[in-house]
Amino acid sequence: MIANPLYVRDDFKNDGRIELVGKPAGLEQYLLIAVEVALDENGRYNVVSFYPVSDQKVEARRDKGHLKRLRLL
């Protein structure tokens, strides 16, 4: 899901983090993954949290323009 999320948004409440939202295979609901956008000492980005999100919450955030559809080239 990290390589191909459905939606992405800037986490304005937590500086330097973004949120990725998608529906991984085998799960019936959306999953939100918060990622810190700063390389650690090993040259990697860190997942700081992840949790399920309801369809209603995803729709509300999308309708408000908080979630942006991500299209990879």
Buried (B, 14 or more C-beta within 10 A) or exposed (E): BEEEBBBBBBBEEEEEBBBBBBBEEEEEEBBBBBBBEEEEEEEEEEEBEBEEBEEEBBEEBBEEEBBEEBEEE
